[in-house]
Amino acid sequence: MATLNSIEVFLSAKNIAVVGVSRTGLKFGYSAFKQLRSSGHNAIPVNSNADSIMGNICYHSLTELKNQVDAALIIVPPVQAVKVVHDALNANIKNIWFQPGSESKEALELCERNGVNFVHKQCILMHLEPVASIHKIHRFINKVIGLYPR
């Protein structure tokens, strides 16, 4: 489980790659990208199938961003997570957030073996200020049932 410290470390990053950012406003990756930008982060889109997202140059992998980002938000299927973590390590990124549903056991173990600060089992929009109303409710419920990190 994530800790508040690991979350704070991740959210203190200025330049955050969003791996798996969607091309349309209908999916979570697009919402997370947009919210990171509006919260003051320099969100950088990464999608192997896009050249531009919201008017921003879109990179096809983290390896194209070598030494340009401090953290990576991963929003890809679990079968792709290990490759993304390898790419992050090759790009010297040691700060990763796995949006729920994107992590795999192998990807988490790879992070642990390589000293990566990582967050999983937490929705980034529940922690990214300002928190939207639906995510405030989600955060409150997690606090009540004991799933909110300490």
PyMOL commands that set and color helices and strands:
alter all, ss='L'
color gray80, all
select helices_A, chain A and resi 4-11+28-38+62-65+78-90+105-113+124-126+133-145
alter helices_A, ss='H'
color red, helices_A
select strands_A, chain A and resi 15-19+42-46+52-53+56-57+71-74+95-98+117-119
alter strands_A, ss='S'
color yellow, strands_A
deselect
rebuild
show_as cartoon
